[in-house]
Amino acid sequence: MTTHNSLTVPAFDFVQSDSPLLISMPHSGLNLTAEVQAGLTDQAKKLPDTDWFIPELYEFLESLGVGFIKANYSRYVIDLNRPYDDKPLYATKTTGLFPDILFEDSPVFVDGKAPTDEHKAFCKEHIWKPYHGTIEQELARLKAKFGYAILFDAHSIAAQVPMLFDGTLPDFNWGTNEGKACNETIANAVTQILRPLYTQVLNGRFKGGYITRHFGQPSNGIHAIQLELSQATYLNDELAKQSEYQLDEKKQPVITQQLKDVIEALMAIRL
């Protein structure tokens, strides 16, 4: 039996703006296709590996005149920060273009109910390709206008994910593909603007996913940096332990101001 493939909402939202900076949010989407929704385990239905509330944390972008692209579909439909051919990004354990395990190492799908190859091909064509094509076109436009472009790939993750890394993550995990994805001026600007309140690491466990590695071509005037933000900096910790995700009203204004400082520091760079 073939499933009728269709998208109930646009694959992504894109707001074009007039600065050399573009923000990408590939993992904050909450929508599911009918075929994916039908096969999820009870735990996966809570969408635990979502980059929760990233659009809300960066709600200031339009007021600063910064463009952004944000995915509307969950990474369980298709992971936009993985390559089209699904080659692994890390030698350590990771999840692929079509995740089949949660970060807690349990199945995403009920046995026998994973999406079909037809559905996967549909998602590559109608979600992955347009998302990446839009980034490519926009970075080319910005580079033509300003002489360079900066892509900031905005992510978040739980502070502790034993399947992926030991111990507890720093608050800010910057990835520049070991310095290959951007001019060092960019990494210096973001690391130096952080308040002592927050811990940080550059190219630690997270060195930048496919988006950062693919688009970051400093020799071509296009720079990319990834931020993997610890969710301990803005989520209600007690609820998160119960797979309920809510912003912490005390933490949120502080982290949003810090993120705004980061974006403004990037906007002040001239390359």
PyMOL commands that set and color helices and strands:
alter all, ss='L'
color gray80, all
select helices_A, chain A and resi 34-39+44-46+54-57+61-64+117-146+184-192+210-215+218-220+231-233+237-241+251-267
alter helices_A, ss='H'
color red, helices_A
select strands_A, chain A and resi 12-15+21-25+67-71+149-157+172-175+200-202+222-230
alter strands_A, ss='S'
color yellow, strands_A
deselect
rebuild
show_as cartoon
